[in-house]
Amino acid sequence: MILLKNEILLGFSDPILYLERFVSDSPYNYGSYSNSEYDKLIKIALKQKDINIRTDALIKAENI
């Protein structure tokens, strides 16, 4: 529910809104994708306030 609220409010402008769907335990991971390195990178991006570190983690996750 929070994810959908964020998408409406942010207009899909943050890539984390797409990428966090594929975290192993996400209720929106309908394809049951599971990768521990991907999960780790998304967790880093979600917690990180430094935009450069966050962006690097998101790019690495996307390239997995």
Protein Blocks (a to p, Z undefined) as FASTA:
>chain_A
ZZmmmmmmnoomafklmmmmmgfklcklmnopacfklmmmmmmmmmpmblklmmmmmmmm
mmZZ
